Amino acid sequence: RKEVEQDPGPFNVPEGATVAFNCTYSNSASQSFFWYRQDCRKEPKLLMSVYSSGNEDGRFTAQLNRASQYISLLIRDSKLSDSATYLCVVNLLTGGGNKLTFGTGTQLKVEL
Amino acid sequence: NAGVTQTPKFQVLKTGQSMTLQCAQDMNHNSMYWYRQDPGMGLRLIYYSASEGTTDKGEVPNGYNVSRLNKREFSLRLESAAPSQTSVYFCASKLSGQPQHFGDGTRLSIL
């Protein structure tokens, strides 16, 4: 089993739709979680951290379910500019420091 | 507000040539990382440096070496480039417990 797994997509949705991505992780000791956004041929950029109680940033909502070991990202009222690949990142604190593991990403295409 | 700066942005090498990719950050971050990104593989960690003076292997270190020159700079060296090392390379830095900040990448092709 991969340490971090994501559905690669693509998710093709019309503008204005609500779309949700899930990400599962294998190590129950993982401590912190993030969603990154990556545009084609660009660097990953932090979208939002994921907190245990869930958190919202505008149209974006992130949730963490430690019991089932998954995190989710919900995007409401999708915009064309939301088209990108969304990377799930899991942080595990080890003796050697922070170990960040990236999912392979979920591709989102928002269409007119 | 430079953040993480990588040079060069593009490079083409012949098999067997050597090359050093440079990375510098001006955010006073302790940890620095080198990743490669290939289609369908996601980001894979090559080497990292948890703090100045230390370096450790990541998931795919073979064929690479690194130097943490000082707190700001972390370089990645290919001693004898191979076509399998054709990839996009990202440098990142962070503070403990915080998310990573990435440079805008180096696109490396090895013929």
Backbone of each chain as ProteinMPNN parsed JSONL, in Angstrom:
{"seq_chain_A": "RKEVEQDPGPFNVPEGATVAFNCTYSNSASQSFFWYRQDCRKEPKLLMSVYSSGNEDGRFTAQLNRASQYISLLIRDSKLSDSATYLCVVNLLTGGGNKLTFGTGTQLKVEL", "coords_chain_A": {"N_chain_A": [[0.857, -1.205, 0.0], [0.528, 2.222, -0.862], [2.091, 5.016, 0.762], [0.746, 7.437, 0.722], [-2.229, 7.979, -0.886], [-3.995, 8.951, -3.784], [-6.777, 9.559, -5.912], [-6.087, 9.773, -9.267], [-7.661, 11.118, -11.121], [-8.623, 12.497, -14.358], [-10.84, 14.898, -12.825], [-13.52, 16.161, -14.322], [-15.415, 18.961, -14.311], [-18.303, 21.127, -14.435], [-18.251, 24.71, -14.523], [-18.984, 26.294, -11.46], [-19.783, 24.049, -10.117], [-19.677, 21.758, -7.3], [-16.962, 20.043, -5.959], [-15.21, 17.217, -4.689], [-12.27, 15.874, -3.23], [-10.542, 13.008, -2.086], [-7.989, 11.709, 0.089], [-5.936, 9.141, 1.148], [-3.958, 7.89, 3.86], [-1.258, 5.868, 5.094], [0.184, 5.656, 7.49], [-0.568, 5.747, 10.756], [0.553, 7.37, 12.647], [1.045, 9.777, 11.547], [1.308, 13.325, 11.508], [0.763, 15.973, 10.648], [-0.957, 17.691, 8.016], [-1.478, 18.63, 4.63], [-2.831, 20.45, 1.854], [-1.718, 20.969, -1.387], [-1.506, 22.974, -4.326], [-0.865, 22.501, -7.748], [-0.013, 23.946, -10.69], [0.165, 23.388, -14.246], [3.416, 22.557, -15.148], [4.511, 24.129, -13.214], [5.666, 25.107, -9.887], [4.708, 23.329, -6.854], [2.258, 24.823, -4.743], [1.315, 25.928, -1.528], [-1.959, 25.296, -0.609], [-3.749, 24.938, 1.563], [-3.464, 24.213, 5.078], [-4.441, 21.306, 6.957], [-6.609, 20.871, 9.535], [-7.478, 19.184, 12.608], [-10.083, 19.709, 13.401], [-11.261, 20.433, 11.132], [-11.252, 22.852, 8.517], [-11.814, 25.971, 6.868], [-11.423, 27.932, 3.963], [-12.504, 30.422, 2.359], [-13.906, 29.316, -0.581], [-12.977, 26.799, -0.207], [-12.781, 23.821, 1.658], [-11.304, 21.861, 4.106], [-10.944, 18.621, 5.503], [-10.174, 16.317, 8.13], [-9.939, 12.946, 8.91], [-9.004, 11.05, 11.301], [-9.469, 8.52, 12.33], [-10.234, 6.945, 10.145], [-8.154, 7.495, 8.553], [-7.944, 9.45, 6.45], [-7.893, 12.417, 4.428], [-9.714, 15.215, 3.193], [-10.707, 17.393, 0.517], [-12.813, 19.958, -0.287], [-14.256, 21.756, -2.848], [-16.165, 24.471, -3.482], [-18.503, 26.044, -5.75], [-16.97, 26.009, -8.235], [-14.335, 27.472, -10.132], [-13.011, 28.427, -13.342], [-10.354, 28.968, -13.015], [-9.618, 27.269, -11.002], [-8.724, 24.964, -12.09], [-6.29, 22.578, -11.995], [-3.676, 20.539, -10.544], [-4.12, 18.801, -7.563], [-2.377, 18.254, -4.691], [-1.938, 15.998, -2.08], [-0.451, 16.085, 1.082], [1.431, 14.56, 3.584], [2.719, 14.709, 6.82], [5.188, 13.284, 8.827], [6.691, 13.016, 11.904], [9.872, 11.978, 12.485], [12.788, 10.259, 13.891], [14.776, 11.292, 12.358], [13.891, 13.747, 11.661], [11.396, 15.847, 10.056], [9.279, 14.011, 7.974], [8.024, 14.314, 4.921], [5.48, 13.217, 2.838], [4.315, 13.021, -0.406], [1.28, 12.788, -2.2], [0.397, 11.522, -5.49], [-1.234, 13.255, -6.733], [-4.344, 14.811, -7.721], [-6.06, 15.497, -10.598], [-7.83, 18.319, -11.626], [-10.251, 19.589, -13.794], [-11.939, 22.345, -14.712], [-14.734, 23.288, -16.5], [-16.401, 25.329, -18.99]], "CA_chain_A": [[0.0, 0.0, 0.0], [1.288, 3.458, -0.903], [1.977, 5.81, 1.99], [-0.302, 8.435, 0.492], [-2.907, 7.613, -2.13], [-5.012, 9.849, -4.308], [-7.348, 9.258, -7.222], [-5.415, 10.724, -10.17], [-8.593, 11.852, -11.955], [-9.073, 13.847, -14.051], [-12.207, 15.253, -12.511], [-14.003, 17.207, -15.226], [-16.649, 19.491, -13.725], [-18.695, 22.427, -14.997], [-18.079, 25.88, -13.669], [-20.044, 26.425, -10.468], [-20.032, 22.78, -9.437], [-18.936, 21.418, -6.086], [-16.169, 18.832, -6.205], [-14.488, 16.78, -3.493], [-11.181, 14.908, -3.406], [-10.07, 12.332, -0.888], [-6.613, 11.239, 0.116], [-5.748, 8.237, 2.285], [-2.564, 7.729, 4.275], [-1.104, 4.544, 5.715], [0.828, 5.685, 8.798], [-1.483, 6.365, 11.72], [1.288, 8.328, 13.475], [1.213, 11.031, 10.794], [0.96, 14.386, 12.437], [0.189, 17.164, 10.031], [-1.484, 17.394, 6.692], [-1.602, 19.825, 3.813], [-3.174, 20.377, 0.439], [-0.989, 21.86, -2.273], [-2.008, 23.079, -5.685], [0.216, 22.601, -8.721], [-0.409, 24.231, -12.068], [1.0, 22.676, -15.212], [4.792, 22.991, -15.338], [4.859, 25.093, -12.164], [5.969, 24.499, -8.603], [3.575, 23.191, -5.933], [2.05, 25.947, -3.822], [0.433, 25.568, -0.428], [-3.345, 25.737, -0.68], [-4.179, 25.067, 2.949], [-3.191, 23.16, 6.035], [-5.651, 20.581, 7.349], [-6.651, 20.76, 10.987], [-8.325, 18.085, 13.084], [-11.482, 20.132, 13.511], [-11.705, 20.884, 9.82], [-11.05, 24.278, 8.332], [-12.388, 26.524, 5.652], [-10.787, 29.143, 3.45], [-13.32, 30.82, 1.212], [-14.649, 28.228, -1.22], [-12.263, 25.554, 0.058], [-12.932, 23.235, 2.99], [-10.481, 20.67, 4.315], [-11.35, 17.798, 6.641], [-9.276, 15.228, 8.51], [-10.553, 11.843, 9.638], [-7.866, 10.246, 11.778], [-9.879, 7.122, 12.538], [-10.22, 6.272, 8.845], [-6.891, 7.879, 7.922], [-8.045, 10.158, 5.183], [-8.199, 13.84, 4.421], [-10.535, 15.568, 2.04], [-10.743, 18.79, 0.084], [-14.064, 20.289, -0.958], [-14.23, 23.051, -3.539], [-17.521, 24.911, -3.855], [-18.6, 27.078, -6.787], [-15.711, 25.888, -8.979], [-13.979, 28.477, -11.146], [-12.076, 27.945, -14.365], [-8.994, 29.121, -12.48], [-9.331, 26.181, -10.067], [-8.14, 23.851, -12.844], [-4.92, 22.355, -11.53], [-3.511, 19.273, -9.846], [-4.155, 19.015, -6.115], [-1.499, 17.284, -4.037], [-2.123, 15.735, -0.656], [0.861, 15.945, 1.707], [1.337, 14.047, 4.948], [3.971, 14.926, 7.546], [5.44, 12.378, 9.945], [7.9, 13.391, 12.63], [10.695, 10.805, 12.772], [14.044, 10.601, 14.541], [15.594, 12.051, 11.411], [13.261, 15.021, 11.33], [10.082, 15.762, 9.42], [9.223, 13.254, 6.726], [6.83, 14.686, 4.165], [5.188, 12.324, 1.724], [3.364, 13.624, -1.338], [0.499, 11.969, -3.112], [0.705, 11.792, -6.893], [-2.059, 14.37, -7.174], [-5.631, 14.646, -8.401], [-6.205, 16.56, -11.596], [-9.162, 18.928, -11.753], [-10.488, 20.444, -14.958], [-13.221, 23.038, -14.632], [-15.094, 23.647, -17.877], [-17.551, 26.234, -19.17]], "C_chain_A": [[0.882, 1.239, 0.0], [1.092, 4.228, 0.384], [0.875, 6.847, 1.888], [-0.929, 8.124, -0.86], [-3.983, 8.623, -2.496], [-5.532, 9.287, -5.619], [-6.753, 10.255, -8.21], [-6.377, 11.572, -11.0], [-8.325, 11.575, -13.428], [-10.544, 13.923, -13.649], [-12.569, 16.408, -13.449], [-15.347, 17.692, -14.707], [-17.007, 20.804, -14.396], [-18.439, 23.543, -13.992], [-19.268, 25.998, -12.714], [-20.329, 25.164, -9.687], [-19.246, 22.696, -8.125], [-18.215, 20.102, -6.332], [-15.379, 18.502, -4.94], [-13.423, 15.757, -3.86], [-10.879, 14.277, -2.056], [-8.624, 11.901, -1.04], [-6.487, 10.332, 1.332], [-4.264, 8.108, 2.592], [-2.436, 6.475, 5.122], [-0.559, 4.593, 7.134], [-0.037, 6.459, 9.798], [-0.79, 7.386, 12.62], [1.528, 9.649, 12.752], [0.622, 12.185, 11.585], [0.323, 15.608, 11.815], [-0.041, 16.909, 8.551], [-1.709, 18.699, 5.927], [-2.19, 19.469, 2.461], [-2.352, 21.425, -0.302], [-1.697, 21.874, -3.626], [-0.798, 23.202, -6.614], [-0.374, 22.828, -10.104], [0.608, 23.594, -13.01], [2.372, 23.343, -15.352], [5.21, 24.084, -14.343], [5.189, 24.356, -10.876], [4.708, 24.304, -7.77], [3.484, 24.407, -5.016], [1.049, 25.543, -2.757], [-0.951, 26.161, -0.649], [-3.871, 25.97, 0.741], [-3.666, 23.917, 3.797], [-4.517, 22.505, 6.399], [-5.617, 20.371, 8.846], [-7.68, 19.722, 11.407], [-9.803, 18.449, 13.093], [-12.065, 20.527, 12.169], [-11.508, 22.386, 9.702], [-11.475, 24.706, 6.944], [-11.61, 27.769, 5.255], [-11.547, 29.533, 2.19], [-14.122, 29.657, 0.674], [-14.066, 26.845, -0.92], [-12.459, 25.101, 1.503], [-12.102, 21.966, 3.068], [-10.955, 19.944, 5.566], [-10.309, 16.715, 6.871], [-10.083, 14.193, 9.284], [-9.442, 10.893, 10.062], [-8.249, 8.773, 11.929], [-9.806, 6.33, 11.237], [-8.99, 6.626, 8.025], [-7.104, 8.442, 6.521], [-8.262, 11.647, 5.428], [-8.964, 14.15, 3.152], [-10.409, 17.055, 1.755], [-12.028, 18.99, -0.702], [-13.92, 21.666, -1.584], [-15.651, 23.371, -3.97], [-17.443, 25.956, -4.96], [-17.312, 27.124, -7.621], [-15.557, 26.98, -10.029], [-13.049, 27.837, -12.168], [-10.649, 27.96, -13.82], [-8.64, 28.06, -11.426], [-8.71, 24.973, -10.771], [-6.663, 23.733, -12.509], [-4.846, 20.923, -11.02], [-3.388, 19.56, -8.364], [-3.399, 17.873, -5.435], [-1.807, 17.201, -2.553], [-0.736, 15.49, -0.052], [0.681, 15.565, 3.173], [2.699, 14.173, 5.61], [4.065, 13.979, 8.742], [6.73, 12.8, 10.609], [8.66, 12.127, 13.02], [11.952, 11.238, 13.514], [14.945, 11.437, 13.662], [15.0, 13.391, 11.023], [11.898, 14.807, 10.706], [10.174, 14.965, 8.132], [7.918, 13.608, 6.038], [6.671, 13.745, 2.987], [4.08, 12.943, 0.886], [2.571, 12.539, -2.046], [0.844, 12.344, -4.542], [-0.205, 12.859, -7.486], [-3.345, 13.95, -7.849], [-5.816, 15.82, -9.343], [-7.653, 17.025, -11.687], [-9.206, 19.796, -13.001], [-11.879, 21.033, -14.825], [-13.528, 23.608, -16.01], [-16.295, 24.58, -17.906], [-18.829, 25.426, -19.379]], "O_chain_A": [[1.855, 1.32, 0.75], [0.051, 4.111, 1.03], [0.158, 7.103, 2.856], [-0.225, 8.019, -1.865], [-4.76, 9.08, -1.658], [-4.802, 8.617, -6.348], [-6.894, 11.462, -8.019], [-5.989, 12.614, -11.527], [-7.83, 10.493, -13.742], [-11.369, 13.118, -14.08], [-11.99, 17.491, -13.371], [-16.312, 16.928, -14.665], [-16.127, 21.521, -14.873], [-18.417, 23.328, -12.78], [-20.417, 25.822, -13.118], [-21.047, 25.206, -8.688], [-18.3, 23.446, -7.883], [-18.802, 19.156, -6.856], [-14.939, 19.395, -4.217], [-13.649, 14.883, -4.696], [-10.952, 14.933, -1.017], [-8.11, 11.751, -2.149], [-6.889, 10.713, 2.431], [-3.422, 8.203, 1.7], [-3.387, 6.066, 5.788], [-0.806, 3.674, 7.915], [-0.207, 7.673, 9.684], [-1.457, 8.181, 13.283], [2.158, 10.549, 13.307], [-0.412, 12.052, 12.24], [-0.571, 16.213, 12.408], [0.583, 16.047, 7.932], [-2.078, 19.723, 6.502], [-2.065, 18.34, 1.986], [-2.291, 22.592, 0.088], [-2.382, 20.925, -4.008], [0.164, 23.909, -6.313], [-1.135, 22.007, -10.617], [1.742, 23.303, -12.632], [2.471, 24.537, -15.636], [6.135, 24.856, -14.598], [5.015, 23.141, -10.778], [3.733, 25.033, -7.953], [4.497, 24.947, -4.573], [0.048, 24.889, -3.052], [-1.1, 27.366, -0.851], [-4.367, 27.048, 1.07], [-3.46, 22.804, 3.312], [-5.584, 23.077, 6.177], [-4.688, 19.754, 9.367], [-8.621, 19.419, 10.674], [-10.664, 17.61, 12.828], [-13.231, 20.912, 12.08], [-11.592, 23.106, 10.697], [-11.493, 23.924, 5.994], [-11.193, 28.556, 6.105], [-11.268, 29.038, 1.099], [-14.932, 29.072, 1.393], [-14.621, 25.832, -1.347], [-12.322, 25.885, 2.442], [-12.19, 21.101, 2.197], [-11.321, 20.571, 6.56], [-9.65, 16.254, 5.939], [-10.824, 14.536, 10.205], [-8.999, 10.045, 9.287], [-7.432, 7.887, 11.68], [-9.367, 5.18, 11.229], [-8.807, 6.112, 6.921], [-6.521, 7.969, 5.545], [-8.744, 12.068, 6.48], [-8.868, 13.428, 2.159], [-10.057, 17.854, 2.623], [-12.295, 18.273, -1.667], [-13.511, 22.621, -0.924], [-16.262, 22.623, -4.733], [-16.445, 26.664, -5.091], [-16.652, 28.161, -7.698], [-16.509, 27.357, -10.714], [-12.389, 26.836, -11.89], [-9.844, 27.08, -14.125], [-7.486, 27.968, -11.006], [-8.222, 24.058, -10.109], [-5.887, 24.666, -12.714], [-5.832, 20.186, -11.059], [-2.644, 20.45, -7.953], [-3.737, 16.698, -5.584], [-1.919, 18.217, -1.867], [0.066, 14.756, -0.631], [-0.112, 16.166, 3.898], [3.715, 13.79, 5.031], [3.146, 13.886, 9.555], [7.758, 12.929, 9.944], [8.16, 11.306, 13.787], [12.167, 12.428, 13.744], [15.777, 12.199, 14.154], [15.534, 14.091, 10.163], [11.315, 13.728, 10.808], [11.044, 15.215, 7.298], [6.838, 13.249, 6.508], [7.615, 13.508, 2.233], [3.038, 13.34, 1.409], [3.115, 11.508, -2.442], [1.501, 13.356, -4.786], [0.018, 13.318, -8.606], [-3.432, 12.886, -8.462], [-5.741, 16.981, -8.941], [-8.574, 16.219, -11.809], [-8.325, 20.623, -13.237], [-12.875, 20.31, -14.824], [-12.713, 24.309, -16.609], [-17.097, 24.617, -16.973], [-19.903, 26.003, -19.548]]}, "seq_chain_B": "NAGVTQTPKFQVLKTGQSMTLQCAQDMNHNSMYWYRQDPGMGLRLIYYSASEGTTDKGEVPNGYNVSRLNKREFSLRLESAAPSQTSVYFCASKLSGQPQHFGDGTRLSIL", "coords_chain_B": {"N_chain_B": [[10.849, 39.926, -2.465], [12.103, 37.059, -2.416], [12.034, 34.271, -1.627], [12.335, 30.93, -2.357], [14.943, 30.231, -4.452], [15.91, 28.843, -7.477], [18.523, 27.754, -9.607], [20.004, 26.443, -12.622], [17.061, 27.365, -14.606], [16.446, 25.803, -16.785], [18.102, 23.082, -18.377], [20.175, 21.255, -20.567], [21.864, 18.269, -20.848], [24.571, 16.075, -21.8], [24.816, 12.52, -21.685], [26.787, 11.375, -19.016], [27.959, 13.803, -18.416], [28.621, 16.257, -15.845], [26.868, 18.15, -13.322], [25.689, 20.853, -11.346], [22.953, 21.733, -9.456], [21.593, 24.653, -8.181], [20.311, 26.013, -5.127], [18.737, 28.428, -3.164], [17.522, 30.0, -0.203], [15.78, 32.659, 1.385], [14.447, 32.853, 3.755], [15.204, 32.139, 6.237], [14.905, 29.467, 6.909], [15.209, 26.272, 8.476], [15.247, 23.664, 7.411], [15.914, 22.01, 4.334], [15.22, 20.752, 1.038], [15.494, 18.441, -1.69], [13.687, 17.464, -4.493], [12.521, 15.259, -7.096], [10.346, 15.269, -9.891], [8.349, 13.257, -11.765], [6.291, 12.209, -14.52], [3.263, 10.761, -13.424], [4.452, 9.807, -11.138], [4.584, 11.491, -9.005], [5.98, 13.69, -6.489], [9.231, 12.929, -5.518], [11.471, 12.394, -2.908], [14.842, 13.257, -2.92], [17.234, 14.031, -1.51], [17.647, 15.462, 1.763], [18.066, 18.18, 4.105], [18.046, 18.565, 7.355], [18.988, 20.497, 9.027], [21.469, 23.107, 9.119], [24.579, 21.821, 8.197], [23.913, 19.158, 8.24], [22.968, 16.326, 6.27], [20.747, 14.063, 4.634], [19.738, 10.953, 3.144], [17.022, 10.587, 0.888], [14.195, 9.16, -0.68], [15.08, 8.459, -3.271], [18.09, 8.524, -3.721], [20.249, 7.658, -5.279], [22.873, 8.299, -7.536], [23.109, 10.946, -7.081], [24.491, 13.761, -5.261], [24.693, 15.943, -2.411], [25.134, 19.234, -1.011], [25.069, 21.109, 1.875], [25.669, 24.174, 1.998], [25.563, 26.434, 3.581], [23.263, 28.026, 5.856], [21.469, 29.099, 4.07], [21.846, 27.922, 1.535], [21.57, 25.069, -0.589], [22.803, 22.616, -2.463], [22.515, 20.465, -5.339], [24.1, 17.762, -6.845], [24.877, 16.147, -9.864], [26.972, 13.712, -10.7], [27.638, 12.096, -12.882], [25.725, 12.283, -15.368], [22.703, 10.587, -16.284], [20.319, 9.331, -18.689], [18.01, 8.532, -17.295], [17.796, 10.366, -15.333], [16.575, 12.536, -16.321], [14.252, 14.957, -15.672], [12.012, 17.013, -13.692], [13.254, 19.125, -11.302], [12.777, 20.058, -7.988], [13.453, 22.337, -5.416], [12.966, 22.805, -1.939], [12.045, 24.473, 1.116], [11.649, 24.771, 4.695], [10.287, 25.604, 7.949], [10.301, 23.866, 11.084], [7.429, 21.892, 11.528], [5.938, 23.462, 9.913], [4.483, 24.127, 6.627], [6.029, 23.312, 3.436], [7.944, 25.475, 1.28], [8.327, 26.009, -2.113], [10.804, 26.201, -4.72], [10.796, 27.39, -8.147], [11.539, 25.369, -9.855], [13.744, 23.24, -11.805], [14.204, 22.313, -15.042], [15.458, 19.512, -16.38], [17.132, 17.909, -18.939], [18.523, 14.975, -20.195], [20.548, 13.726, -22.597]], "CA_chain_B": [[10.488, 38.748, -1.677], [12.544, 36.018, -3.329], [11.588, 32.938, -1.221], [13.268, 29.874, -2.742], [15.429, 30.513, -5.798], [16.649, 27.739, -8.087], [19.198, 28.001, -10.88], [19.296, 27.162, -13.691], [15.663, 26.957, -14.799], [16.458, 24.769, -17.813], [19.443, 22.617, -18.721], [20.295, 20.031, -21.352], [23.18, 17.664, -20.662], [24.843, 14.806, -22.454], [25.102, 11.426, -20.76], [28.135, 11.381, -18.479], [28.363, 15.133, -17.951], [28.278, 16.584, -14.459], [26.047, 19.363, -13.222], [25.229, 21.201, -10.005], [21.766, 22.576, -9.367], [21.726, 25.533, -7.02], [19.08, 26.41, -4.445], [18.963, 29.342, -2.04], [16.292, 30.529, 0.395], [16.047, 33.829, 2.218], [13.393, 32.871, 4.772], [15.801, 31.658, 7.486], [14.38, 28.132, 7.193], [16.22, 25.3, 8.901], [15.27, 22.447, 6.597], [15.86, 22.168, 2.88], [14.906, 19.471, 0.396], [15.516, 18.298, -3.144], [12.762, 16.477, -5.036], [12.33, 15.156, -8.531], [8.96, 14.995, -10.227], [8.199, 12.595, -13.048], [4.867, 11.941, -14.796], [2.666, 9.597, -12.777], [5.217, 9.367, -9.955], [4.522, 12.457, -7.923], [7.249, 14.23, -5.997], [10.019, 11.948, -4.771], [12.544, 13.051, -2.185], [16.18, 12.787, -3.267], [18.005, 14.28, -0.303], [17.195, 16.601, 2.535], [18.969, 18.678, 5.133], [17.171, 19.004, 8.446], [19.558, 21.724, 9.577], [22.794, 23.406, 8.574], [25.604, 20.871, 8.59], [23.446, 17.772, 8.147], [22.235, 15.915, 5.077], [20.284, 12.68, 4.715], [19.161, 10.415, 1.924], [15.585, 10.432, 0.788], [13.671, 7.95, -1.315], [15.781, 8.132, -4.52], [19.348, 9.282, -3.682], [21.331, 7.121, -6.119], [23.286, 9.124, -8.671], [23.114, 12.352, -6.655], [25.104, 14.186, -4.012], [24.23, 17.265, -1.999], [25.954, 20.013, -0.078], [24.399, 22.228, 2.558], [26.811, 25.085, 2.043], [25.295, 27.282, 4.745], [21.838, 27.902, 6.147], [20.683, 29.566, 2.924], [22.081, 27.266, 0.25], [21.566, 23.599, -0.621], [23.025, 22.293, -3.868], [22.356, 19.067, -5.768], [25.081, 17.491, -7.895], [24.866, 14.928, -10.658], [28.389, 13.514, -11.07], [27.689, 11.502, -14.217], [24.297, 12.284, -15.685], [22.13, 9.486, -17.05], [18.99, 9.69, -19.222], [16.973, 8.289, -16.281], [17.736, 11.522, -14.457], [15.748, 13.557, -16.951], [13.148, 15.179, -14.751], [11.897, 18.361, -13.144], [13.806, 19.103, -9.95], [12.302, 21.129, -7.119], [14.035, 22.567, -4.108], [11.98, 23.335, -1.002], [12.552, 24.743, 2.463], [10.579, 24.93, 5.679], [10.533, 25.587, 9.382], [9.719, 22.685, 11.698], [5.998, 21.944, 11.765], [5.298, 24.335, 8.923], [4.527, 23.563, 5.275], [7.179, 23.628, 2.608], [7.894, 26.467, 0.217], [9.069, 25.45, -3.236], [11.32, 26.986, -5.821], [9.993, 27.183, -9.356], [11.928, 24.154, -10.552], [14.763, 23.154, -12.856], [13.852, 21.272, -16.013], [16.731, 18.93, -16.794], [17.043, 16.855, -19.952], [19.821, 14.318, -20.409], [20.469, 13.046, -23.904]], "C_chain_B": [[10.826, 37.485, -2.451], [12.02, 34.642, -2.921], [12.662, 31.91, -1.51], [13.648, 30.093, -4.2], [16.264, 29.348, -6.301], [17.314, 28.216, -9.378], [19.932, 26.74, -11.318], [17.825, 26.743, -13.751], [15.56, 25.826, -15.823], [17.908, 24.353, -18.07], [19.333, 21.352, -19.545], [21.723, 19.536, -21.204], [23.327, 16.45, -21.567], [25.118, 13.766, -21.375], [26.567, 11.479, -20.334], [28.627, 12.732, -18.011], [27.958, 15.323, -16.489], [27.589, 17.942, -14.41], [25.704, 19.596, -11.769], [24.023, 22.117, -10.111], [21.854, 23.368, -8.063], [20.357, 25.874, -6.446], [19.453, 27.327, -3.282], [17.614, 29.843, -1.536], [16.657, 31.664, 1.354], [15.02, 33.964, 3.346], [13.892, 32.365, 6.131], [15.235, 30.292, 7.908], [15.511, 27.187, 7.569], [16.369, 24.15, 7.912], [15.163, 22.773, 5.114], [15.808, 20.801, 2.22], [15.155, 19.574, -1.107], [14.578, 17.157, -3.535], [12.953, 16.374, -6.549], [10.875, 14.794, -8.767], [8.898, 14.447, -11.64], [6.726, 12.276, -13.265], [4.384, 10.665, -14.124], [3.357, 9.142, -11.505], [5.073, 10.314, -8.788], [5.907, 12.961, -7.562], [7.974, 13.163, -5.185], [11.241, 12.64, -4.181], [13.89, 12.427, -2.532], [17.082, 12.848, -2.034], [17.356, 15.413, 0.469], [18.248, 16.974, 3.569], [18.096, 19.265, 6.233], [17.68, 20.296, 9.083], [20.925, 21.929, 8.951], [23.806, 22.392, 9.105], [25.183, 19.425, 8.531], [22.765, 17.53, 6.816], [21.865, 14.443, 5.226], [19.666, 12.265, 3.401], [17.642, 10.371, 2.04], [15.245, 9.125, 0.125], [14.519, 7.506, -2.508], [17.127, 8.848, -4.601], [20.413, 8.842, -4.69], [21.596, 8.01, -7.326], [23.38, 10.606, -8.338], [23.975, 12.54, -5.412], [24.609, 15.584, -3.686], [25.252, 17.915, -1.097], [25.082, 21.088, 0.539], [25.504, 23.226, 2.872], [26.742, 26.017, 3.253], [23.794, 27.204, 4.987], [20.989, 28.23, 4.92], [20.731, 28.621, 1.731], [22.198, 25.749, 0.362], [21.672, 23.194, -2.083], [22.901, 20.795, -4.119], [23.291, 18.813, -6.938], [24.822, 16.142, -8.543], [26.291, 14.739, -11.155], [28.524, 12.985, -12.493], [26.249, 11.294, -14.666], [23.894, 11.103, -16.566], [20.753, 9.883, -17.559], [17.856, 9.497, -18.213], [16.838, 9.458, -15.302], [17.06, 12.727, -15.118], [14.485, 13.738, -16.132], [13.003, 16.676, -14.485], [12.315, 18.285, -11.68], [13.295, 20.321, -9.175], [13.089, 21.141, -5.823], [12.941, 23.144, -3.218], [12.655, 23.613, 0.326], [11.373, 24.923, 3.406], [11.145, 25.124, 7.077], [9.832, 24.367, 9.953], [8.231, 22.885, 11.952], [5.234, 22.792, 10.776], [5.337, 23.696, 7.544], [5.753, 24.026, 4.501], [6.881, 24.746, 1.623], [8.814, 25.977, -0.891], [9.658, 26.531, -4.122], [10.547, 26.654, -7.081], [10.542, 26.116, -10.289], [13.051, 24.337, -11.552], [14.372, 22.007, -13.765], [15.123, 20.765, -16.664], [16.474, 17.814, -17.788], [18.441, 16.296, -20.183], [19.707, 13.433, -21.641], [21.431, 11.866, -23.981]], "O_chain_B": [[9.948, 36.892, -3.079], [11.59, 33.889, -3.796], [13.77, 31.994, -0.98], [12.784, 30.136, -5.076], [17.208, 28.917, -5.64], [16.732, 28.986, -10.141], [20.444, 26.018, -10.463], [17.404, 25.852, -13.013], [14.669, 24.982, -15.723], [18.823, 25.173, -17.99], [18.508, 20.483, -19.265], [22.676, 20.288, -21.407], [22.343, 15.877, -22.034], [25.594, 14.094, -20.287], [27.467, 11.609, -21.163], [29.614, 12.808, -17.28], [27.072, 14.64, -15.976], [27.71, 18.761, -15.321], [25.454, 18.644, -11.03], [24.072, 23.151, -10.777], [22.147, 22.824, -6.999], [19.375, 26.007, -7.176], [20.37, 27.033, -2.515], [16.69, 30.081, -2.314], [17.685, 31.634, 2.031], [14.762, 35.067, 3.829], [13.105, 32.185, 7.06], [15.104, 29.999, 9.097], [16.623, 27.287, 7.051], [17.482, 23.717, 7.613], [14.433, 23.674, 4.7], [16.291, 19.814, 2.774], [15.042, 20.644, -1.706], [14.652, 16.051, -2.999], [13.477, 17.286, -7.189], [10.249, 14.107, -7.96], [9.34, 15.091, -12.591], [5.986, 12.092, -12.299], [5.017, 9.616, -14.238], [2.907, 8.197, -10.858], [5.42, 9.95, -7.665], [6.883, 12.684, -8.259], [7.399, 12.566, -4.276], [11.95, 13.374, -4.868], [14.056, 11.21, -2.448], [17.617, 11.834, -1.585], [16.613, 16.22, -0.09], [19.172, 16.215, 3.864], [17.487, 20.322, 6.066], [16.9, 21.088, 9.611], [21.472, 21.021, 8.324], [23.878, 22.138, 10.308], [26.007, 18.537, 8.749], [22.073, 18.401, 6.29], [22.584, 13.674, 5.864], [19.145, 13.085, 2.645], [17.07, 10.155, 3.108], [15.911, 8.11, 0.333], [14.668, 6.306, -2.741], [17.303, 9.705, -5.467], [21.375, 9.572, -4.93], [20.678, 8.418, -8.037], [23.693, 11.426, -9.202], [24.166, 11.617, -4.621], [24.161, 16.318, -4.566], [26.108, 17.257, -0.504], [24.441, 21.872, -0.16], [26.183, 23.122, 3.893], [27.763, 26.336, 3.863], [23.119, 26.381, 4.369], [19.897, 27.684, 4.761], [19.756, 28.526, 0.986], [22.832, 25.22, 1.275], [20.738, 23.404, -2.857], [23.148, 19.975, -3.235], [23.28, 19.56, -7.916], [24.582, 15.139, -7.87], [26.768, 15.538, -11.961], [29.429, 13.388, -13.224], [25.636, 10.265, -14.382], [24.631, 10.683, -17.459], [20.08, 10.696, -16.925], [16.854, 10.211, -18.262], [15.876, 9.525, -14.537], [16.988, 13.806, -14.53], [13.732, 12.786, -15.921], [13.775, 17.491, -14.991], [11.79, 17.475, -10.916], [13.373, 21.456, -9.647], [13.353, 20.102, -5.218], [12.083, 23.89, -3.691], [13.711, 23.055, 0.626], [10.25, 25.192, 2.979], [12.314, 24.848, 7.345], [8.866, 23.881, 9.366], [7.814, 23.899, 12.511], [4.004, 22.83, 10.806], [6.151, 22.803, 7.31], [6.416, 24.997, 4.865], [5.744, 24.944, 1.193], [9.949, 25.578, -0.632], [9.102, 27.62, -4.263], [9.729, 25.734, -7.084], [10.053, 25.972, -11.409], [13.28, 25.428, -12.074], [14.227, 20.869, -13.32], [15.786, 21.489, -17.407], [15.703, 16.892, -17.522], [19.408, 17.039, -20.345], [18.882, 12.522, -21.708], [21.494, 11.186, -25.005]]}, "name": "protein", "num_of_chains": 2, "seq": "RKEVEQDPGPFNVPEGATVAFNCTYSNSASQSFFWYRQDCRKEPKLLMSVYSSGNEDGRFTAQLNRASQYISLLIRDSKLSDSATYLCVVNLLTGGGNKLTFGTGTQLKVELNAGVTQTPKFQVLKTGQSMTLQCAQDMNHNSMYWYRQDPGMGLRLIYYSASEGTTDKGEVPNGYNVSRLNKREFSLRLESAAPSQTSVYFCASKLSGQPQHFGDGTRLSIL"}
